[in-house]
Amino acid sequence: MQNEEIIEKINSFLAEEFEIDADKMLPDANLKETLDLDSLDYIDLVVVIESNFPFKVKPEDFINIVTFQDFYDYVISSSKKELV
């Protein structure tokens, strides 16, 4: 799967899960603020990631994720590690 396809897949499930317009999901937008995430939403986010991609998420993985681009990069790199 190409990076663009991964980003499209991420935007699709985020738009559906968090009921947000995809046009608000800009690479430099703040993930937490844009999706209005609280601690329970992070659990939902982990479940959605793990059901769509072949890797397990660790809570500490989210420490450095601030923007959508950070999130995209994390999912892309984690997905590719699992394929190796």
PyMOL Python script that loads the backbone (N, CA, C, O; Angstrom):
from pymol import cmd

cmd.read_pdbstr("""\
ATOM      1  N   MET A   1       0.853  -1.185   0.000  1.00  0.00           N
ATOM      2  CA  MET A   1       0.000   0.000   0.000  1.00  0.00           C
ATOM      3  C   MET A   1       0.894   1.242   0.000  1.00  0.00           C
ATOM      4  O   MET A   1       1.830   1.348   0.792  1.00  0.00           O
ATOM      5  N   GLN A   2       0.593   2.166  -0.890  1.00  0.00           N
ATOM      6  CA  GLN A   2       1.357   3.402  -1.008  1.00  0.00           C
ATOM      7  C   GLN A   2       0.976   4.374   0.119  1.00  0.00           C
ATOM      8  O   GLN A   2      -0.096   4.264   0.713  1.00  0.00           O
ATOM      9  N   ASN A   3       1.878   5.328   0.400  1.00  0.00           N
ATOM     10  CA  ASN A   3       1.635   6.303   1.465  1.00  0.00           C
ATOM     11  C   ASN A   3       0.334   7.066   1.254  1.00  0.00           C
ATOM     12  O   ASN A   3      -0.413   7.294   2.205  1.00  0.00           O
ATOM     13  N   GLU A   4       0.057   7.465   0.008  1.00  0.00           N
ATOM     14  CA  GLU A   4      -1.164   8.222  -0.279  1.00  0.00           C
ATOM     15  C   GLU A   4      -2.404   7.388   0.031  1.00  0.00           C
ATOM     16  O   GLU A   4      -3.404   7.908   0.525  1.00  0.00           O
ATOM     17  N   GLU A   5      -2.331   6.091  -0.263  1.00  0.00           N
ATOM     18  CA  GLU A   5      -3.469   5.199   0.024  1.00  0.00           C
ATOM     19  C   GLU A   5      -3.671   5.049   1.525  1.00  0.00           C
ATOM     20  O   GLU A   5      -4.805   4.994   2.003  1.00  0.00           O
ATOM     21  N   ILE A   6      -2.572   4.983   2.265  1.00  0.00           N
ATOM     22  CA  ILE A   6      -2.660   4.880   3.724  1.00  0.00           C
ATOM     23  C   ILE A   6      -3.300   6.139   4.292  1.00  0.00           C
ATOM     24  O   ILE A   6      -4.167   6.058   5.162  1.00  0.00           O
ATOM     25  N   ILE A   7      -2.874   7.305   3.803  1.00  0.00           N
ATOM     26  CA  ILE A   7      -3.431   8.573   4.291  1.00  0.00           C
ATOM     27  C   ILE A   7      -4.924   8.660   3.963  1.00  0.00           C
ATOM     28  O   ILE A   7      -5.716   9.094   4.799  1.00  0.00           O
ATOM     29  N   GLU A   8      -5.308   8.254   2.760  1.00  0.00           N
ATOM     30  CA  GLU A   8      -6.731   8.249   2.396  1.00  0.00           C
ATOM     31  C   GLU A   8      -7.531   7.327   3.308  1.00  0.00           C
ATOM     32  O   GLU A   8      -8.634   7.670   3.733  1.00  0.00           O
ATOM     33  N   LYS A   9      -6.977   6.164   3.604  1.00  0.00           N
ATOM     34  CA  LYS A   9      -7.644   5.208   4.492  1.00  0.00           C
ATOM     35  C   LYS A   9      -7.789   5.798   5.899  1.00  0.00           C
ATOM     36  O   LYS A   9      -8.848   5.687   6.516  1.00  0.00           O
ATOM     37  N   ILE A  10      -6.723   6.424   6.400  1.00  0.00           N
ATOM     38  CA  ILE A  10      -6.758   7.057   7.721  1.00  0.00           C
ATOM     39  C   ILE A  10      -7.843   8.134   7.751  1.00  0.00           C
ATOM     40  O   ILE A  10      -8.677   8.156   8.656  1.00  0.00           O
ATOM     41  N   ASN A  11      -7.828   9.027   6.757  1.00  0.00           N
ATOM     42  CA  ASN A  11      -8.811  10.112   6.726  1.00  0.00           C
ATOM     43  C   ASN A  11     -10.231   9.570   6.654  1.00  0.00           C
ATOM     44  O   ASN A  11     -11.146  10.122   7.265  1.00  0.00           O
ATOM     45  N   SER A  12     -10.407   8.502   5.917  1.00  0.00           N
ATOM     46  CA  SER A  12     -11.733   7.910   5.783  1.00  0.00           C
ATOM     47  C   SER A  12     -12.244   7.385   7.119  1.00  0.00           C
ATOM     48  O   SER A  12     -13.371   7.689   7.511  1.00  0.00           O
ATOM     49  N   PHE A  13     -11.424   6.595   7.826  1.00  0.00           N
ATOM     50  CA  PHE A  13     -11.928   6.061   9.087  1.00  0.00           C
ATOM     51  C   PHE A  13     -12.001   7.113  10.184  1.00  0.00           C
ATOM     52  O   PHE A  13     -12.840   7.009  11.078  1.00  0.00           O
ATOM     53  N   LEU A  14     -11.138   8.126  10.135  1.00  0.00           N
ATOM     54  CA  LEU A  14     -11.257   9.211  11.124  1.00  0.00           C
ATOM     55  C   LEU A  14     -12.527  10.018  10.888  1.00  0.00           C
ATOM     56  O   LEU A  14     -13.225  10.371  11.839  1.00  0.00           O
ATOM     57  N   ALA A  15     -12.830  10.311   9.627  1.00  0.00           N
ATOM     58  CA  ALA A  15     -14.043  11.067   9.303  1.00  0.00           C
ATOM     59  C   ALA A  15     -15.278  10.315   9.770  1.00  0.00           C
ATOM     60  O   ALA A  15     -16.211  10.912  10.307  1.00  0.00           O
ATOM     61  N   GLU A  16     -15.280   9.009   9.565  1.00  0.00           N
ATOM     62  CA  GLU A  16     -16.436   8.202   9.966  1.00  0.00           C
ATOM     63  C   GLU A  16     -16.523   8.052  11.483  1.00  0.00           C
ATOM     64  O   GLU A  16     -17.583   8.262  12.072  1.00  0.00           O
ATOM     65  N   GLU A  17     -15.417   7.694  12.105  1.00  0.00           N
ATOM     66  CA  GLU A  17     -15.402   7.432  13.547  1.00  0.00           C
ATOM     67  C   GLU A  17     -15.650   8.689  14.379  1.00  0.00           C
ATOM     68  O   GLU A  17     -16.365   8.645  15.381  1.00  0.00           O
ATOM     69  N   PHE A  18     -15.058   9.808  13.960  1.00  0.00           N
ATOM     70  CA  PHE A  18     -15.138  11.035  14.756  1.00  0.00           C
ATOM     71  C   PHE A  18     -16.066  12.080  14.153  1.00  0.00           C
ATOM     72  O   PHE A  18     -16.134  13.214  14.628  1.00  0.00           O
ATOM     73  N   GLU A  19     -16.780  11.688  13.104  1.00  0.00           N
ATOM     74  CA  GLU A  19     -17.792  12.538  12.478  1.00  0.00           C
ATOM     75  C   GLU A  19     -17.257  13.938  12.185  1.00  0.00           C
ATOM     76  O   GLU A  19     -17.781  14.943  12.665  1.00  0.00           O
ATOM     77  N   ILE A  20     -16.208  13.963  11.391  1.00  0.00           N
ATOM     78  CA  ILE A  20     -15.568  15.228  11.031  1.00  0.00           C
ATOM     79  C   ILE A  20     -15.362  15.258   9.522  1.00  0.00           C
ATOM     80  O   ILE A  20     -15.128  14.225   8.894  1.00  0.00           O
ATOM     81  N   ASP A  21     -15.453  16.446   8.952  1.00  0.00           N
ATOM     82  CA  ASP A  21     -15.220  16.604   7.515  1.00  0.00           C
ATOM     83  C   ASP A  21     -13.744  16.363   7.210  1.00  0.00           C
ATOM     84  O   ASP A  21     -12.861  16.860   7.909  1.00  0.00           O
ATOM     85  N   ALA A  22     -13.499  15.600   6.165  1.00  0.00           N
ATOM     86  CA  ALA A  22     -12.124  15.287   5.767  1.00  0.00           C
ATOM     87  C   ALA A  22     -11.326  16.539   5.431  1.00  0.00           C
ATOM     88  O   ALA A  22     -10.104  16.539   5.577  1.00  0.00           O
ATOM     89  N   ASP A  23     -11.982  17.604   4.986  1.00  0.00           N
ATOM     90  CA  ASP A  23     -11.254  18.822   4.631  1.00  0.00           C
ATOM     91  C   ASP A  23     -10.649  19.535   5.847  1.00  0.00           C
ATOM     92  O   ASP A  23      -9.832  20.441   5.681  1.00  0.00           O
ATOM     93  N   LYS A  24     -11.034  19.143   7.050  1.00  0.00           N
ATOM     94  CA  LYS A  24     -10.451  19.713   8.269  1.00  0.00           C
ATOM     95  C   LYS A  24      -9.193  18.961   8.695  1.00  0.00           C
ATOM     96  O   LYS A  24      -8.455  19.408   9.573  1.00  0.00           O
ATOM     97  N   MET A  25      -8.962  17.817   8.061  1.00  0.00           N
ATOM     98  CA  MET A  25      -7.808  16.995   8.412  1.00  0.00           C
ATOM     99  C   MET A  25      -6.607  17.383   7.563  1.00  0.00           C
ATOM    100  O   MET A  25      -6.226  16.666   6.638  1.00  0.00           O
ATOM    101  N   LEU A  26      -6.027  18.505   7.882  1.00  0.00           N
ATOM    102  CA  LEU A  26      -4.870  19.025   7.167  1.00  0.00           C
ATOM    103  C   LEU A  26      -3.603  18.504   7.839  1.00  0.00           C
ATOM    104  O   LEU A  26      -3.589  18.312   9.054  1.00  0.00           O
ATOM    105  N   PRO A  27      -2.546  18.275   7.075  1.00  0.00           N
ATOM    106  CA  PRO A  27      -1.321  17.719   7.656  1.00  0.00           C
ATOM    107  C   PRO A  27      -0.791  18.474   8.879  1.00  0.00           C
ATOM    108  O   PRO A  27      -0.292  17.856   9.819  1.00  0.00           O
ATOM    109  N   ASP A  28      -0.899  19.807   8.868  1.00  0.00           N
ATOM    110  CA  ASP A  28      -0.356  20.569   9.998  1.00  0.00           C
ATOM    111  C   ASP A  28      -1.389  20.890  11.078  1.00  0.00           C
ATOM    112  O   ASP A  28      -1.078  21.594  12.039  1.00  0.00           O
ATOM    113  N   ALA A  29      -2.612  20.383  10.929  1.00  0.00           N
ATOM    114  CA  ALA A  29      -3.653  20.618  11.945  1.00  0.00           C
ATOM    115  C   ALA A  29      -3.372  19.760  13.179  1.00  0.00           C
ATOM    116  O   ALA A  29      -2.841  18.655  13.076  1.00  0.00           O
ATOM    117  N   ASN A  30      -3.736  20.288  14.336  1.00  0.00           N
ATOM    118  CA  ASN A  30      -3.560  19.571  15.593  1.00  0.00           C
ATOM    119  C   ASN A  30      -4.570  18.422  15.663  1.00  0.00           C
ATOM    120  O   ASN A  30      -5.778  18.646  15.588  1.00  0.00           O
ATOM    121  N   LEU A  31      -4.073  17.206  15.807  1.00  0.00           N
ATOM    122  CA  LEU A  31      -4.923  16.012  15.812  1.00  0.00           C
ATOM    123  C   LEU A  31      -5.930  16.035  16.969  1.00  0.00           C
ATOM    124  O   LEU A  31      -7.127  15.837  16.763  1.00  0.00           O
ATOM    125  N   LYS A  32      -5.439  16.275  18.164  1.00  0.00           N
ATOM    126  CA  LYS A  32      -6.288  16.249  19.359  1.00  0.00           C
ATOM    127  C   LYS A  32      -7.385  17.312  19.293  1.00  0.00           C
ATOM    128  O   LYS A  32      -8.546  17.030  19.588  1.00  0.00           O
ATOM    129  N   GLU A  33      -7.018  18.520  18.911  1.00  0.00           N
ATOM    130  CA  GLU A  33      -7.991  19.611  18.856  1.00  0.00           C
ATOM    131  C   GLU A  33      -8.992  19.423  17.716  1.00  0.00           C
ATOM    132  O   GLU A  33     -10.190  19.641  17.897  1.00  0.00           O
ATOM    133  N   THR A  34      -8.507  19.024  16.559  1.00  0.00           N
ATOM    134  CA  THR A  34      -9.389  18.878  15.397  1.00  0.00           C
ATOM    135  C   THR A  34     -10.413  17.775  15.616  1.00  0.00           C
ATOM    136  O   THR A  34     -11.584  17.926  15.271  1.00  0.00           O
ATOM    137  N   LEU A  35      -9.963  16.660  16.194  1.00  0.00           N
ATOM    138  CA  LEU A  35     -10.878  15.546  16.443  1.00  0.00           C
ATOM    139  C   LEU A  35     -11.584  15.658  17.794  1.00  0.00           C
ATOM    140  O   LEU A  35     -12.450  14.845  18.115  1.00  0.00           O
ATOM    141  N   ASP A  36     -11.211  16.666  18.585  1.00  0.00           N
ATOM    142  CA  ASP A  36     -11.780  16.884  19.915  1.00  0.00           C
ATOM    143  C   ASP A  36     -11.631  15.610  20.761  1.00  0.00           C
ATOM    144  O   ASP A  36     -12.603  15.108  21.326  1.00  0.00           O
ATOM    145  N   LEU A  37     -10.395  15.102  20.834  1.00  0.00           N
ATOM    146  CA  LEU A  37     -10.127  13.846  21.522  1.00  0.00           C
ATOM    147  C   LEU A  37     -10.022  14.017  23.024  1.00  0.00           C
ATOM    148  O   LEU A  37      -9.372  14.937  23.521  1.00  0.00           O
ATOM    149  N   ASP A  38     -10.685  13.096  23.747  1.00  0.00           N
ATOM    150  CA  ASP A  38     -10.463  12.971  25.183  1.00  0.00           C
ATOM    151  C   ASP A  38      -9.862  11.585  25.408  1.00  0.00           C
ATOM    152  O   ASP A  38      -9.593  10.870  24.442  1.00  0.00           O
ATOM    153  N   SER A  39      -9.651  11.196  26.654  1.00  0.00           N
ATOM    154  CA  SER A  39      -8.969   9.928  26.924  1.00  0.00           C
ATOM    155  C   SER A  39      -9.729   8.724  26.365  1.00  0.00           C
ATOM    156  O   SER A  39      -9.106   7.776  25.887  1.00  0.00           O
ATOM    157  N   LEU A  40     -11.052   8.745  26.416  1.00  0.00           N
ATOM    158  CA  LEU A  40     -11.829   7.638  25.856  1.00  0.00           C
ATOM    159  C   LEU A  40     -11.751   7.611  24.334  1.00  0.00           C
ATOM    160  O   LEU A  40     -11.766   6.539  23.730  1.00  0.00           O
ATOM    161  N   ASP A  41     -11.669   8.773  23.720  1.00  0.00           N
ATOM    162  CA  ASP A  41     -11.533   8.841  22.260  1.00  0.00           C
ATOM    163  C   ASP A  41     -10.214   8.230  21.796  1.00  0.00           C
ATOM    164  O   ASP A  41     -10.140   7.634  20.722  1.00  0.00           O
ATOM    165  N   TYR A  42      -9.172   8.383  22.615  1.00  0.00           N
ATOM    166  CA  TYR A  42      -7.893   7.773  22.254  1.00  0.00           C
ATOM    167  C   TYR A  42      -8.014   6.254  22.206  1.00  0.00           C
ATOM    168  O   TYR A  42      -7.397   5.604  21.362  1.00  0.00           O
ATOM    169  N   ILE A  43      -8.800   5.696  23.102  1.00  0.00           N
ATOM    170  CA  ILE A  43      -9.038   4.249  23.087  1.00  0.00           C
ATOM    171  C   ILE A  43      -9.748   3.861  21.795  1.00  0.00           C
ATOM    172  O   ILE A  43      -9.382   2.879  21.149  1.00  0.00           O
ATOM    173  N   ASP A  44     -10.755   4.630  21.426  1.00  0.00           N
ATOM    174  CA  ASP A  44     -11.454   4.381  20.157  1.00  0.00           C
ATOM    175  C   ASP A  44     -10.486   4.485  18.978  1.00  0.00           C
ATOM    176  O   ASP A  44     -10.540   3.682  18.046  1.00  0.00           O
ATOM    177  N   LEU A  45      -9.612   5.472  19.029  1.00  0.00           N
ATOM    178  CA  LEU A  45      -8.644   5.673  17.959  1.00  0.00           C
ATOM    179  C   LEU A  45      -7.711   4.463  17.840  1.00  0.00           C
ATOM    180  O   LEU A  45      -7.420   4.005  16.735  1.00  0.00           O
ATOM    181  N   VAL A  46      -7.252   3.958  18.965  1.00  0.00           N
ATOM    182  CA  VAL A  46      -6.388   2.776  18.970  1.00  0.00           C
ATOM    183  C   VAL A  46      -7.116   1.578  18.368  1.00  0.00           C
ATOM    184  O   VAL A  46      -6.552   0.850  17.551  1.00  0.00           O
ATOM    185  N   VAL A  47      -8.364   1.375  18.770  1.00  0.00           N
ATOM    186  CA  VAL A  47      -9.147   0.251  18.241  1.00  0.00           C
ATOM    187  C   VAL A  47      -9.300   0.370  16.728  1.00  0.00           C
ATOM    188  O   VAL A  47      -9.154  -0.616  16.005  1.00  0.00           O
ATOM    189  N   VAL A  48      -9.591   1.568  16.257  1.00  0.00           N
ATOM    190  CA  VAL A  48      -9.768   1.779  14.818  1.00  0.00           C
ATOM    191  C   VAL A  48      -8.455   1.549  14.072  1.00  0.00           C
ATOM    192  O   VAL A  48      -8.451   0.938  13.003  1.00  0.00           O
ATOM    193  N   ILE A  49      -7.352   2.025  14.619  1.00  0.00           N
ATOM    194  CA  ILE A  49      -6.049   1.821  13.976  1.00  0.00           C
ATOM    195  C   ILE A  49      -5.754   0.323  13.878  1.00  0.00           C
ATOM    196  O   ILE A  49      -5.393  -0.188  12.817  1.00  0.00           O
ATOM    197  N   GLU A  50      -5.914  -0.365  15.006  1.00  0.00           N
ATOM    198  CA  GLU A  50      -5.572  -1.784  15.037  1.00  0.00           C
ATOM    199  C   GLU A  50      -6.495  -2.637  14.174  1.00  0.00           C
ATOM    200  O   GLU A  50      -6.099  -3.714  13.728  1.00  0.00           O
ATOM    201  N   SER A  51      -7.695  -2.179  13.938  1.00  0.00           N
ATOM    202  CA  SER A  51      -8.601  -2.942  13.077  1.00  0.00           C
ATOM    203  C   SER A  51      -8.360  -2.663  11.590  1.00  0.00           C
ATOM    204  O   SER A  51      -8.818  -3.418  10.733  1.00  0.00           O
ATOM    205  N   ASN A  52      -7.642  -1.582  11.287  1.00  0.00           N
ATOM    206  CA  ASN A  52      -7.384  -1.218   9.894  1.00  0.00           C
ATOM    207  C   ASN A  52      -5.947  -1.460   9.436  1.00  0.00           C
ATOM    208  O   ASN A  52      -5.671  -1.485   8.236  1.00  0.00           O
ATOM    209  N   PHE A  53      -5.036  -1.639  10.388  1.00  0.00           N
ATOM    210  CA  PHE A  53      -3.624  -1.801  10.056  1.00  0.00           C
ATOM    211  C   PHE A  53      -3.027  -2.950  10.856  1.00  0.00           C
ATOM    212  O   PHE A  53      -3.510  -3.266  11.943  1.00  0.00           O
ATOM    213  N   PRO A  54      -1.972  -3.581  10.322  1.00  0.00           N
ATOM    214  CA  PRO A  54      -1.426  -4.804  10.930  1.00  0.00           C
ATOM    215  C   PRO A  54      -0.401  -4.587  12.043  1.00  0.00           C
ATOM    216  O   PRO A  54       0.649  -5.228  12.038  1.00  0.00           O
ATOM    217  N   PHE A  55      -0.683  -3.706  12.986  1.00  0.00           N
ATOM    218  CA  PHE A  55       0.254  -3.517  14.101  1.00  0.00           C
ATOM    219  C   PHE A  55      -0.515  -3.140  15.357  1.00  0.00           C
ATOM    220  O   PHE A  55      -1.656  -2.682  15.300  1.00  0.00           O
ATOM    221  N   LYS A  56       0.144  -3.346  16.499  1.00  0.00           N
ATOM    222  CA  LYS A  56      -0.434  -2.985  17.794  1.00  0.00           C
ATOM    223  C   LYS A  56       0.090  -1.616  18.205  1.00  0.00           C
ATOM    224  O   LYS A  56       1.261  -1.296  18.000  1.00  0.00           O
ATOM    225  N   VAL A  57      -0.780  -0.829  18.778  1.00  0.00           N
ATOM    226  CA  VAL A  57      -0.436   0.522  19.219  1.00  0.00           C
ATOM    227  C   VAL A  57      -0.096   0.490  20.702  1.00  0.00           C
ATOM    228  O   VAL A  57      -0.792  -0.135  21.503  1.00  0.00           O
ATOM    229  N   LYS A  58       0.986   1.177  21.053  1.00  0.00           N
ATOM    230  CA  LYS A  58       1.353   1.316  22.462  1.00  0.00           C
ATOM    231  C   LYS A  58       0.998   2.745  22.887  1.00  0.00           C
ATOM    232  O   LYS A  58       1.189   3.682  22.112  1.00  0.00           O
ATOM    233  N   PRO A  59       0.490   2.920  24.096  1.00  0.00           N
ATOM    234  CA  PRO A  59       0.115   4.285  24.531  1.00  0.00           C
ATOM    235  C   PRO A  59       1.246   5.300  24.390  1.00  0.00           C
ATOM    236  O   PRO A  59       1.004   6.455  24.042  1.00  0.00           O
ATOM    237  N   GLU A  60       2.475   4.876  24.657  1.00  0.00           N
ATOM    238  CA  GLU A  60       3.602   5.812  24.566  1.00  0.00           C
ATOM    239  C   GLU A  60       3.867   6.273  23.138  1.00  0.00           C
ATOM    240  O   GLU A  60       4.567   7.263  22.928  1.00  0.00           O
ATOM    241  N   ASP A  61       3.313   5.563  22.152  1.00  0.00           N
ATOM    242  CA  ASP A  61       3.469   5.965  20.756  1.00  0.00           C
ATOM    243  C   ASP A  61       2.838   7.332  20.484  1.00  0.00           C
ATOM    244  O   ASP A  61       3.255   8.039  19.567  1.00  0.00           O
ATOM    245  N   PHE A  62       1.843   7.699  21.274  1.00  0.00           N
ATOM    246  CA  PHE A  62       1.123   8.953  21.040  1.00  0.00           C
ATOM    247  C   PHE A  62       1.811  10.182  21.643  1.00  0.00           C
ATOM    248  O   PHE A  62       1.376  11.310  21.416  1.00  0.00           O
ATOM    249  N   ILE A  63       2.866   9.967  22.396  1.00  0.00           N
ATOM    250  CA  ILE A  63       3.541  11.090  23.062  1.00  0.00           C
ATOM    251  C   ILE A  63       4.006  12.145  22.064  1.00  0.00           C
ATOM    252  O   ILE A  63       3.861  13.342  22.313  1.00  0.00           O
ATOM    253  N   ASN A  64       4.560  11.710  20.943  1.00  0.00           N
ATOM    254  CA  ASN A  64       5.117  12.662  19.969  1.00  0.00           C
ATOM    255  C   ASN A  64       4.179  12.983  18.818  1.00  0.00           C
ATOM    256  O   ASN A  64       4.578  13.657  17.868  1.00  0.00           O
ATOM    257  N   ILE A  65       2.941  12.513  18.888  1.00  0.00           N
ATOM    258  CA  ILE A  65       1.991  12.786  17.810  1.00  0.00           C
ATOM    259  C   ILE A  65       1.193  14.038  18.161  1.00  0.00           C
ATOM    260  O   ILE A  65       0.407  14.046  19.108  1.00  0.00           O
ATOM    261  N   VAL A  66       1.407  15.082  17.387  1.00  0.00           N
ATOM    262  CA  VAL A  66       0.707  16.343  17.618  1.00  0.00           C
ATOM    263  C   VAL A  66      -0.194  16.667  16.430  1.00  0.00           C
ATOM    264  O   VAL A  66      -1.363  17.013  16.601  1.00  0.00           O
ATOM    265  N   THR A  67       0.359  16.552  15.228  1.00  0.00           N
ATOM    266  CA  THR A  67      -0.385  16.930  14.027  1.00  0.00           C
ATOM    267  C   THR A  67      -0.874  15.690  13.273  1.00  0.00           C
ATOM    268  O   THR A  67      -0.485  14.564  13.580  1.00  0.00           O
ATOM    269  N   PHE A  68      -1.725  15.924  12.292  1.00  0.00           N
ATOM    270  CA  PHE A  68      -2.160  14.824  11.433  1.00  0.00           C
ATOM    271  C   PHE A  68      -0.965  14.213  10.708  1.00  0.00           C
ATOM    272  O   PHE A  68      -0.901  12.996  10.532  1.00  0.00           O
ATOM    273  N   GLN A  69      -0.008  15.060  10.284  1.00  0.00           N
ATOM    274  CA  GLN A  69       1.171  14.533   9.599  1.00  0.00           C
ATOM    275  C   GLN A  69       1.960  13.610  10.512  1.00  0.00           C
ATOM    276  O   GLN A  69       2.452  12.573  10.067  1.00  0.00           O
ATOM    277  N   ASP A  70       2.088  13.974  11.789  1.00  0.00           N
ATOM    278  CA  ASP A  70       2.750  13.084  12.755  1.00  0.00           C
ATOM    279  C   ASP A  70       2.030  11.739  12.810  1.00  0.00           C
ATOM    280  O   ASP A  70       2.659  10.681  12.831  1.00  0.00           O
ATOM    281  N   PHE A  71       0.708  11.801  12.833  1.00  0.00           N
ATOM    282  CA  PHE A  71      -0.106  10.589  12.902  1.00  0.00           C
ATOM    283  C   PHE A  71       0.054   9.758  11.634  1.00  0.00           C
ATOM    284  O   PHE A  71       0.222   8.540  11.707  1.00  0.00           O
ATOM    285  N   TYR A  72       0.004  10.407  10.475  1.00  0.00           N
ATOM    286  CA  TYR A  72       0.202   9.702   9.204  1.00  0.00           C
ATOM    287  C   TYR A  72       1.576   9.018   9.194  1.00  0.00           C
ATOM    288  O   TYR A  72       1.692   7.843   8.845  1.00  0.00           O
ATOM    289  N   ASP A  73       2.606   9.764   9.579  1.00  0.00           N
ATOM    290  CA  ASP A  73       3.964   9.216   9.573  1.00  0.00           C
ATOM    291  C   ASP A  73       4.074   8.013  10.505  1.00  0.00           C
ATOM    292  O   ASP A  73       4.718   7.017  10.174  1.00  0.00           O
ATOM    293  N   TYR A  74       3.443   8.112  11.665  1.00  0.00           N
ATOM    294  CA  TYR A  74       3.459   7.012  12.630  1.00  0.00           C
ATOM    295  C   TYR A  74       2.804   5.763  12.036  1.00  0.00           C
ATOM    296  O   TYR A  74       3.378   4.676  12.103  1.00  0.00           O
ATOM    297  N   VAL A  75       1.625   5.906  11.463  1.00  0.00           N
ATOM    298  CA  VAL A  75       0.911   4.752  10.909  1.00  0.00           C
ATOM    299  C   VAL A  75       1.684   4.176   9.724  1.00  0.00           C
ATOM    300  O   VAL A  75       1.813   2.958   9.601  1.00  0.00           O
ATOM    301  N   ILE A  76       2.191   5.032   8.866  1.00  0.00           N
ATOM    302  CA  ILE A  76       2.950   4.568   7.695  1.00  0.00           C
ATOM    303  C   ILE A  76       4.186   3.786   8.137  1.00  0.00           C
ATOM    304  O   ILE A  76       4.422   2.676   7.659  1.00  0.00           O
ATOM    305  N   SER A  77       4.970   4.358   9.041  1.00  0.00           N
ATOM    306  CA  SER A  77       6.198   3.677   9.468  1.00  0.00           C
ATOM    307  C   SER A  77       5.893   2.398  10.247  1.00  0.00           C
ATOM    308  O   SER A  77       6.592   1.398  10.083  1.00  0.00           O
ATOM    309  N   SER A  78       4.868   2.415  11.084  1.00  0.00           N
ATOM    310  CA  SER A  78       4.507   1.214  11.844  1.00  0.00           C
ATOM    311  C   SER A  78       3.981   0.117  10.933  1.00  0.00           C
ATOM    312  O   SER A  78       4.268  -1.059  11.153  1.00  0.00           O
ATOM    313  N   SER A  79       3.229   0.480   9.929  1.00  0.00           N
ATOM    314  CA  SER A  79       2.695  -0.497   8.979  1.00  0.00           C
ATOM    315  C   SER A  79       3.829  -1.141   8.197  1.00  0.00           C
ATOM    316  O   SER A  79       3.827  -2.351   7.973  1.00  0.00           O
ATOM    317  N   LYS A  80       4.784  -0.343   7.789  1.00  0.00           N
ATOM    318  CA  LYS A  80       5.892  -0.878   6.993  1.00  0.00           C
ATOM    319  C   LYS A  80       6.822  -1.748   7.827  1.00  0.00           C
ATOM    320  O   LYS A  80       7.408  -2.694   7.301  1.00  0.00           O
ATOM    321  N   LYS A  81       6.970  -1.447   9.128  1.00  0.00           N
ATOM    322  CA  LYS A  81       7.786  -2.294  10.009  1.00  0.00           C
ATOM    323  C   LYS A  81       7.193  -3.684  10.101  1.00  0.00           C
ATOM    324  O   LYS A  81       7.923  -4.675  10.144  1.00  0.00           O
ATOM    325  N   GLU A  82       5.873  -3.762  10.131  1.00  0.00           N
ATOM    326  CA  GLU A  82       5.199  -5.054  10.242  1.00  0.00           C
ATOM    327  C   GLU A  82       5.361  -5.892   8.982  1.00  0.00           C
ATOM    328  O   GLU A  82       5.292  -7.119   9.040  1.00  0.00           O
ATOM    329  N   LEU A  83       5.576  -5.240   7.849  1.00  0.00           N
ATOM    330  CA  LEU A  83       5.710  -5.961   6.584  1.00  0.00           C
ATOM    331  C   LEU A  83       7.118  -6.511   6.382  1.00  0.00           C
ATOM    332  O   LEU A  83       7.339  -7.366   5.525  1.00  0.00           O
ATOM    333  N   VAL A  84       8.063  -6.022   7.168  1.00  0.00           N
ATOM    334  CA  VAL A  84       9.463  -6.447   7.001  1.00  0.00           C
ATOM    335  C   VAL A  84       9.695  -7.786   7.657  1.00  0.00           C
ATOM    336  O   VAL A  84      10.810  -8.306   7.622  1.00  0.00           O
TER     337      VAL A  84
END
""", "prot")
cmd.dss("prot")
cmd.show_as("cartoon", "prot")
cmd.util.cbc("prot")
cmd.orient("prot")
